[in-house]
Amino acid sequence: MINRHLDPYHSFGLKRNPFFAPQDLHIERDRWLDFGYSQAVSPGQRLFVQFLGEKGAGKTSHLLHWQQQTGGHYFYQAPWQWQTLPPCQPDKMGAAIAYWDEANRIPLPTLIWALKQAYKLKLTVVVGSHQNLALFSRLVGYQTQTLHLAHLNLPRLKCWINQHLIAELLPERSREQNLAFQQLQNKFTDQFLLTILNEAEGSWRRTATILHRWLAQQVKTF
């Protein structure tokens, strides 16, 4: 029998709830799914790359995933807070690349000024945006690349759930824990997942929040 005094997630053979959302949106390597944009571009290329997508499509996660590979400044443009200028110079380690998140919020005069400064210093600039900023980057002289992040769909969600579950499996599990884990996996039917997708409106972040709460309820009633 399973020891009921263990962490409730241990009853399913899991170390913790797999669907937690880290505050800084960094995604651990064993949880990252490659949908075609995993490899960062090179610094110092006078290249402007923009990730376009709706809220929750994964723009911030991709920016941070690339920054882990290249170094460089990361800047988040908070709404209605325009006192801080986006970094447009190499970081302390000399990485000639900058990441500007929610770049569509940067006031246009500031955006063009920052792009000009970054271009002078031969920086690669990577942005996450809800609006296409290619016109402004090209006006400054940048070679521009646009990457569209699609909304979450059923096949991708299945892969994502499976990878998160496997990442949190306990290294040693009893027969009862393995059976409970299989029962949990069986709950992720297409109908259930389509309901989740509809509720989350295609957002990875909302999907993770919904599944986190759902699984927390499952362990309470197990």
Solvent accessible surface area in square Angstrom, and as a share of the most:
residue,aa,sasa,rsa
1,M,199,0.89
2,I,22,0.11
3,N,81,0.41
4,R,146,0.53
5,H,175,0.78
6,L,75,0.37
7,D,63,0.33
8,P,70,0.44
9,Y,30,0.12
10,H,44,0.20
11,S,9,0.05
12,F,5,0.02
13,G,0,0.00
14,L,0,0.00
15,K,91,0.38
16,R,103,0.38
17,N,9,0.04
18,P,0,0.00
19,F,1,0.01
20,F,51,0.21
21,A,47,0.36
22,P,48,0.30
23,Q,179,0.80
24,D,83,0.43
25,L,36,0.18
26,H,57,0.25
27,I,53,0.27
28,E,82,0.37
29,R,185,0.68
30,D,80,0.41
31,R,11,0.04
32,W,32,0.11
33,L,31,0.15
34,D,98,0.51
35,F,57,0.24
36,G,59,0.56
37,Y,63,0.24
38,S,23,0.15
39,Q,142,0.63
40,A,12,0.10
41,V,30,0.17
42,S,62,0.40
43,P,47,0.30
44,G,32,0.31
45,Q,105,0.47
46,R,78,0.29
47,L,21,0.11
48,F,0,0.00
49,V,0,0.00
50,Q,0,0.00
51,F,0,0.00
52,L,20,0.10
53,G,17,0.16
54,E,107,0.48
55,K,133,0.56
56,G,7,0.06
57,A,3,0.03
58,G,17,0.16
59,K,11,0.05
60,T,21,0.12
61,S,18,0.12
62,H,15,0.07
63,L,0,0.00
64,L,10,0.05
65,H,21,0.10
66,W,5,0.02
67,Q,38,0.17
68,Q,92,0.41
69,Q,71,0.32
70,T,28,0.16
71,G,29,0.28
72,G,7,0.07
73,H,54,0.24
74,Y,73,0.28
75,F,22,0.09
76,Y,106,0.40
77,Q,3,0.01
78,A,21,0.17
79,P,65,0.41
80,W,203,0.71
81,Q,109,0.49
82,W,116,0.41
83,Q,157,0.70
84,T,90,0.52
85,L,92,0.46
86,P,2,0.01
87,P,24,0.15
88,C,12,0.07
89,Q,76,0.34
90,P,48,0.30
91,D,27,0.14
92,K,203,0.86
93,M,177,0.79
94,G,49,0.48
95,A,17,0.13
96,A,19,0.15
97,I,0,0.00
98,A,0,0.00
99,Y,0,0.00
100,W,0,0.00
101,D,1,0.01
102,E,23,0.10
103,A,0,0.00
104,N,39,0.20
105,R,73,0.27
106,I,7,0.04
107,P,40,0.25
108,L,82,0.41
109,P,105,0.66
110,T,32,0.19
111,L,3,0.02
112,I,49,0.25
113,W,110,0.38
114,A,0,0.00
115,L,0,0.00
116,K,103,0.44
117,Q,50,0.22
118,A,0,0.00
119,Y,59,0.22
120,K,136,0.58
121,L,93,0.46
122,K,116,0.49
123,L,0,0.00
124,T,0,0.00
125,V,0,0.00
126,V,0,0.00
127,V,0,0.00
128,G,0,0.00
129,S,0,0.00
130,H,76,0.34
131,Q,110,0.49
132,N,91,0.47
133,L,9,0.04
134,A,6,0.04
135,L,113,0.56
136,F,46,0.19
137,S,0,0.00
138,R,148,0.54
139,L,129,0.64
140,V,24,0.14
141,G,41,0.40
142,Y,7,0.03
143,Q,131,0.58
144,T,24,0.14
145,Q,76,0.34
146,T,43,0.25
147,L,15,0.08
148,H,121,0.54
149,L,18,0.09
150,A,58,0.45
151,H,81,0.36
152,L,11,0.06
153,N,68,0.35
154,L,34,0.17
155,P,89,0.56
156,R,67,0.24
157,L,0,0.00
158,K,85,0.36
159,C,73,0.44
160,W,25,0.09
161,I,6,0.03
162,N,68,0.35
163,Q,45,0.20
164,H,12,0.05
165,L,3,0.01
166,I,96,0.49
167,A,18,0.14
168,E,6,0.03
169,L,36,0.18
170,L,28,0.14
171,P,119,0.75
172,E,153,0.69
173,R,89,0.32
174,S,48,0.31
175,R,174,0.63
176,E,65,0.29
177,Q,15,0.07
178,N,51,0.26
179,L,71,0.35
180,A,3,0.03
181,F,17,0.07
182,Q,96,0.42
183,Q,101,0.45
184,L,0,0.00
185,Q,67,0.30
186,N,111,0.57
187,K,90,0.38
188,F,25,0.10
189,T,70,0.41
190,D,67,0.35
191,Q,147,0.65
192,F,46,0.19
193,L,1,0.01
194,L,95,0.47
195,T,79,0.46
196,I,8,0.04
197,L,20,0.10
198,N,122,0.63
199,E,107,0.48
200,A,0,0.00
201,E,116,0.52
202,G,8,0.08
203,S,4,0.02
204,W,42,0.15
205,R,106,0.39
206,R,100,0.37
207,T,1,0.00
208,A,8,0.06
209,T,50,0.29
210,I,30,0.15
211,L,0,0.00
212,H,66,0.29
213,R,168,0.61
214,W,49,0.17
215,L,0,0.00
216,A,26,0.20
217,Q,96,0.43
218,Q,38,0.17
219,V,14,0.08
220,K,154,0.65
221,T,99,0.58
222,F,101,0.42
